[in-house]
């Protein structure tokens, strides 16, 4: 079993920055890809950034140039700059196991961007 725990959410003014962190842990766990999904109030969850085991990255168009995903072993970070009110919502971290490609999710961390 893999546990995924996020941290770093909070309240920030528009134009500000936040850094989210997430660690995947478990006995003999081997993690392939990790990522961050965003769920705005009343909307569906969307993948905003992902990073592979080899550190290849992908970004949603809405965050390109503002968000940066990085990784150190089984910990993934999301540096969020130039935040906008529409970035408000819960951010969920995912970790995909290398063996069976099962995706595990954290409980989410709330980001609120005030205008």
N, C-alpha and C positions, 0 to 999 in steps of 0.2 A: 504494500500500500504506500502511496505517495501523499505526503502532506504539502500543501501549497499555501503559503502565508504572505500576504501583501502588507505593506506599510507605506506611509508617506503622504497620504491624502490630507486635505485640509481646505481652508478658505484662503483665497488669494484674489487680489484685484486684477482686473483685465490688464494685460501687458506683463504680468508677473510670471514667475517661474515656480515650478514644483518638481521634486524628484521622487518618483515612486520606486520602491524596491520590492522584490519578491524572491523568496527562497523555496525551492523544492527539496524536500528531505524524505528519507525513508531508508529502510534497511537494504543495502546493496543496490540502491537505485541508480539507474543510468538514464539520463535525460537526453533526448534528442532536441527537438525544437522547443522554444519557449515564446510566449507572446502576451500581448495585452489587448483586451477587448474593452470597448467603451459602450456603456448603456446610458444614454441621455434619458431624462424623465419622460415617460410615456412613449419611448421609442424602442426599437429592437436593438439588440446588442450587435456591435460591429467590431471587426478586427481592425485595430489601428496600427499595430506594429508587431512584427515577429522577427525572431532571430534563430537561425539554425545552429546545429552543433558546430559547424564550421564558420560561424559568425556571419553568414549571409543574412541580409536584412531586407524586409519589405515594409512599406508604409502605405497607409490609406492616403489618398490624395489630399484630404482635408488637413493632414498634419505634416505633410512633407515640408522640410525646411524649418519646422518649429519643434518637432519632437525627435529625440534620438534614443534608440534602443541599444543597450549594450549588455554584455554578459560576462560573468566571471564564474566559470564552472556551472553550478546549479543555482546561481543567483542572477536575476535579470533586473535591469534598471530601465526606467523610462524617464529621461530628462525632458521636461515639458517647458518650453519657453514661449514667450509672446502669447500667453494664454488668452482665450476668448470666452465670453459667456457661454457660447455653444459647446465648449469643452466640458461644461458642467455635467456631472453624472458619476455613476459608479464605474470604477476601473477594475476589471477582473484579470488576474494573471492565470495563464495556462502553462502546463508543462506536459510534454508528450514523452512517454517512456520509449526508450530505444528498442526494447525487446518486443513488445506487442503493439507499439504505437497507440497506446491508450492515453487519452488526454485527461488530465486532472485539472481541476479548477480550484482557485482560492475563493474566499467568501466575498472579496471585493473591498475596495477602499474608496471612500467618497471624496470627490474633488468638486469644490464649489468656486466658480469664478464670478465675482461680482463686477457689474459694469460701472 
